[in-house]
Amino acid sequence: MSDWLLYHYYEAAHGPFRNVSALAPEEAERVMHRLKQEGKTFAGKRSDDYLDIRRNLEARARELFIGKGGRPVLPYPHYMTLGPCEWLREWYQDARDLHIPLDAFDPAVISFTYGDLFPTMRYVDGKPYREKLYVKDEIGGIIDQFGWPQEWNRAGAHGPERYIEVQIWDDEAIRPFWR
């Protein structure tokens, strides 16, 4: 676990850690509208109610994290993956990535979902990791039990989980990587 890396994928022209959740609601709507009009990236294909769903899921994840002893600083997380996921490169026209060692983060400000937050919290299929959020001390056991989605579901044929998502609930550990 001490050598695990967290990955963040982003559009080269915009830089890393551009988070629509950090914007005022009206500005977030304008950004999503522009992305939909352009239709060039994955974000431009999201549903009209995406921002409402996202805010609700982020609030739910935050409460689950607090319930496990987490101490989120932000009301929303920044997103990374545990380990690489080449599929995410397809979301961007000119994809870039950066990686940060897991141990660079205070465990009190990072959480994990087995899969992207959206399907993990919304998909109904009876899998035991649905609607669950994990802390650093738990994620290794989950990987031991279920494996790495990046390996067993690389093409997405076995469900919506394609990677292990990491939610970063504080700006400080990622600030050195901001543009």
N, C-alpha and C positions, 0 to 999 in steps of 0.2 A: 504494500500500500504506500510505503514511503517514496516509491519511485513513480507513482501514478501521476499523469499529467492531465490537466483540464484544458480543453480546447475551446476557442471562440472563433467562429467563422463570421466574416463580414464582407461588405462590398468595399473594394479598394478605394473607390472615389470618396467614400464617406467616412472611412476609418472605423475602428472597433468601438464596441459598447455604445452604439447609438440605440437608445431605448425609447420606444414610443410611449411606454408607461411613465416616463419621466416628464412627458409633455402635459401641458394643460389640456383638458378634454377637447376644446375647440381646435387647438393646434394639432392634436393627435388625429382628429377627424380629417383635417386638411391634408395631413401627411398621407393618411391611408387613401384618401380620395385621389391624390396625385399618383400614388403607387398603382392604384387600380386603373387610372387613366393611361399611364405608361404601359402597364401590363408586361413589363420586362422581367420581373423577378417573382419569386414565390409569394412574397408579401402582397403583390398586386392581385393575387388570385383568391385572397381571403374573403369570407362572407361579410355581408354588410353589418352583421351584429358582432363581428370579431372583437372589437374593442370592449364592448360590454361583457362578453364572455371572458375575455382576458382579465379584465379588472376583477370580476367575481372569482375566477380561479386563483388569481394571485392573492386575493384577500383570504380565500379558504386555505391556500398553501401556507400563508403567513401564520394563520391561527393554528394549523396543525404543527408547524415548526415551533411555535411558542409552547404548545402543549408538550413537546418533546424536550423542552429546556433551551431551545434556540433563543437567541437574542438579536432579532433582526433590527437593523438601524433604519433601513428604508421601508416604505410601505409596499414596495414592489421589488422583485429581484432582477438582477442581470443574469443572463443565461449563458451557460457553457455546457460542454459535454465531458463526461469522464472517459478519457481516451479519445482517439480520433474517430471521425465518422465522415468518410469521403462523400457520402450521399448528400450531406449538407452543403457541399461545394456547389451542387447543382441549383441551389436556391439563389445564387448570385451570378451576375454577368461576369464580373471580374473578381472572383473569390480570393480572399486572403484568409489566413488563420494565424492565430498566435496561441501559444500554450504556456501554461503557468503550472509549476508543481503544486499538487494538492496540499502539501505541507506548508505552502506559503500563506494559507488561509487559516484564520482562527476558526475552529470547528463550530463556534457559537454563532457564526454568520453564514454558514453554508448548509444547504439541504440538498437532497437528491430525490428524484423520481425515477422509477424503472420505466423509462420511456419519456417522451415529451409530456409536459404537464397537461396539455389539452387532452390527448387520448387517455392518459393515465387516470385523470379525474372524471372523464366523461364516458369512456367506452364501457359498455356493459357486456362482459363475456365470461365473468366468473373467475378470471385469473386472480390469484391471491395478492398480487401487487397493485391491483386497481384501487384507486381512491386512497393510496397510501403515500406518505412522504417519509423519507429516512434521513437519519443524521450520519455523520462520518463513521461512528462506531458500528453502525448497522449495515452500511452498504456492502462491505466485504462479504458478509454472510449471505446477502441477497444475491450477489454475483456468484458465490459458491453454489447456491441453490439453483439459480436459473441461467447462469452463463452471461456472456456479453452479447446483447442484442446486435451489436455491430458485426458479430461473427455469425450467429445463428439466423439472423434475419436481415442480412445485408441488402437484399433486394426487396424487402417488405412483403414477401409472400406469406408470412406466418403471423401477420397482425400489424398493428400500428407502431409497436415499439421497435425503433431502429437504433437507439442509443440510450445511454443513461444520461439524463439531464441533471445538471447541477445548477442550483439557484444560489446566486451570490447576493446576500441581503445587506451589503455594505459597499460603499464606493472606495474605501481606503485601499484595499488590497489590489484593486484593479486600476487605481488612479495612475500609476506609472505607465500604463499602456494606452491611456487616452491620448487622442491627438490634440 
